[in-house]
């Protein structure tokens, strides 16, 4: 009888946030995904198309926020 080898495979979870008409988003507002569960915890993605601060240059911020 052969012994079975136990695999230490990581479990990957996935969340996809599809943003319809991305180019038409109000760039001065924060946009957020619906809450979702990953790793047993609730999360939400926050998107600031024009950045989170009023800088002189254009930046984009995306946050994964644990609820």
HELIX and SHEET records of a PDB file:
HELIX    1   1 UNK A   22  UNK A   24  5                                   3    
SHEET    1   A 3 UNK A  30  UNK A  32  0                                        
SHEET    2   A 3 UNK A  41  UNK A  48 -1                                        
SHEET    3   A 3 UNK A  36  UNK A  38 -1                                        
SHEET    1   B 3 UNK A  30  UNK A  32  0                                        
SHEET    2   B 3 UNK A  41  UNK A  48 -1                                        
SHEET    3   B 3 UNK A  61  UNK A  66 -1                                        
END                                                                             
